[in-house]
């Protein structure tokens, strides 16, 4: 049975991306999908099994499996001749359903078009997903033979 309440329609280009994030955070896949054109493409990197994906349902379902809120910060909105380019930063952090900590963020952009009904829908969407956790610092080997000599290690004097 279809949902009797229709998902909201974006009245501004950036609102389409905001509505996707709200829907994914709420676990409402159909509301998220309603913000995309039927022939839309989603690209994400680093590339997993696919880069450009016409199966947006599958990609968003995999993301929703994290069961974590997704936030977005809109950057630039450039409108020209029936199209808009929207840049953004997306972020998700918390404990996933497997008990593991998740911290992902990334820059993204979307091409959004106005539809005949006046709503803006996403034609193409690109997500960069990177971990926010800093890399492990490199291991510093111990100095052999005691304290560092002059000009060696931390606090040493530079050679003359």
Secondary structure as UniProt FT lines:
FT   HELIX           13..26
FT   HELIX           29..33
FT   TURN            34..35
FT   STRAND          36..45
FT   STRAND          52..53
FT   HELIX           56..64
FT   TURN            65..66
FT   STRAND          70..80
FT   TURN            81..82
FT   STRAND          83..95
FT   TURN            97..98
FT   STRAND          101..114
FT   TURN            116..117
FT   STRAND          120..128
FT   STRAND          130..131
FT   TURN            144..145
FT   TURN            150..151
FT   TURN            154..155
//
